[in-house]
Amino acid sequence: MALFKNGYDSHQHSLEVLNLLYGYDSFLDNLKVIADMGCGRGYDAQWWAQLTTRDEEPVPHNYLVYAVDQNIKEIDESVLADNKNIIALEGNFEERVIPRQVDLMWAHDSLQYARNPLKCLATWKSTLNTNGMLVLSVPQTTYIEKSRLVIRNHSHQYYSYNILNLMYMLAVSGFDCRDAYFYRKEGTPWLYAGVYASDKEPLPAHATWYDLARSEEHTSELPVT
């Protein structure tokens, strides 16, 4: 959470994407189990746990929400007290801690803290149902802000990300990067991705773009850039 003053600021940033997802009724209706990876204070997990339909008389979705973090003591006590459908789990990203498959995995401002991002993404992919969605937001360490080059790296961040290497890591880890959403927010460090877990096994870390293209059923073009 180094880019934000506190958990509330982090959640306000999350709402930029969460509020967009709220507009996709049929998509949300098909979800049952959500995982918030790197939940911090737990406010994003609470958003999911309390989500209702957009009907004239809103109906709770009643998602089961796993709030995963290396230190679950940081979760706001009121979040767990007021939301019985949130289950807090302590663990790192490289090892699987969720005991069941999930339909949607939410990872806001967290992937950059993974010590082994390829193992992390492979674990996340194995935790998702086939065609389950990973929605992540990750900051770049180098970006342009107001025509100035900004280079910023916070403690416990061991890898740098750009839109191309993020796409590569996701594809190697078994996510479908053809039918996917990638976005770089200009003037900020933020990269966004929405990808589906395919039924394919992760490829070796040394796989090339050619290997990725060959692993697809249709090999007429490389993954979307």
LINFEN-V691084 format. One record per pair of residues at least 24 apart in sequence whose C-alpha atoms are under 7 Angstrom apart, sorted by the first residue. I is the first residue (numbers start at 1). GAP is how many residues later the second one is. D is the distance in Angstrom with one decimal. If there is no record, write none. Layout:
I/GAP/D  I/GAP/D
This chain:
1/108/6.8  2/152/6.6  7/33/7.0  7/34/5.6  11/32/6.2  11/33/6.1  14/94/6.8  31/72/5.8  32/31/5.1  32/32/6.4  32/71/6.6  33/30/5.6  33/31/4.9  33/32/6.0  33/69/5.0  33/70/5.4  33/71/6.8  34/29/6.7  34/30/6.2  34/31/4.7  34/32/6.3  34/68/5.9  34/69/6.1  34/70/5.0  34/71/5.9  35/30/5.6  35/31/4.6  35/32/6.1  35/67/6.7  35/69/6.4  35/70/4.7  35/71/6.0  36/30/6.1  36/31/5.0  36/32/6.0  36/69/6.1  36/70/4.8  36/71/6.0  37/30/6.6  37/31/5.0  37/32/6.5  37/69/6.1  37/70/5.0  38/30/5.6  38/31/4.6  38/69/6.5  38/72/5.4  39/28/5.6  39/29/5.7  39/30/5.7  40/29/6.6  40/34/6.3  40/35/6.0  41/33/5.6  41/34/4.0  41/35/5.2  42/25/6.9  42/33/5.2  42/34/6.4  42/37/6.5  46/33/6.2  49/34/6.7  49/36/6.5  49/37/6.6  93/27/5.3  94/25/5.6  94/26/4.4  94/29/6.4  95/28/6.7  96/27/6.1  101/26/5.1  101/27/5.3  101/28/5.6  102/25/6.3  102/26/4.9  102/27/5.8  103/25/5.9  103/26/5.8  103/29/4.7  103/30/6.5  104/28/5.6  104/29/4.9  104/30/5.9  105/28/6.3  105/29/4.7  105/30/6.2  106/28/6.2  106/29/5.2  106/30/6.1  107/28/6.2  107/29/4.5  107/30/6.4  108/28/5.4  108/29/4.8  108/30/6.8  109/28/5.6  109/29/5.2  110/28/6.8  111/27/6.3  112/26/6.5  112/45/5.5  112/47/6.5  113/43/5.9  113/44/5.0  113/45/6.9  115/43/6.5  118/51/6.4  118/55/6.6  121/49/6.9  121/52/5.9  122/51/4.9  122/80/6.5  125/49/6.8  125/72/5.8  128/69/6.6  130/67/5.4  130/68/5.6  130/69/5.7  131/65/5.0  131/66/4.9  131/67/5.8  132/64/5.5  132/65/5.5  133/61/6.7  133/62/5.6  133/63/4.4  133/64/6.2  134/60/5.7  134/61/5.4  134/62/6.2  135/58/5.8  135/59/4.5  135/60/6.7  136/56/5.9  136/57/5.4  136/58/6.6  137/53/6.6  137/54/5.7  137/55/4.6  137/56/6.6  138/52/5.8  138/53/5.4  138/54/6.7  139/50/4.9  139/51/4.5  139/52/5.9  140/49/4.9  140/50/6.2  141/48/6.9  143/46/5.8  144/43/5.7  145/42/4.5  145/43/6.2  146/41/6.5  163/28/6.7  172/30/5.6  172/31/5.1  172/33/6.9  173/29/4.4  173/30/6.4  174/24/6.0  174/26/5.6  174/27/5.6  174/28/4.6  177/46/6.0  177/47/6.6  178/45/5.4  178/46/5.5
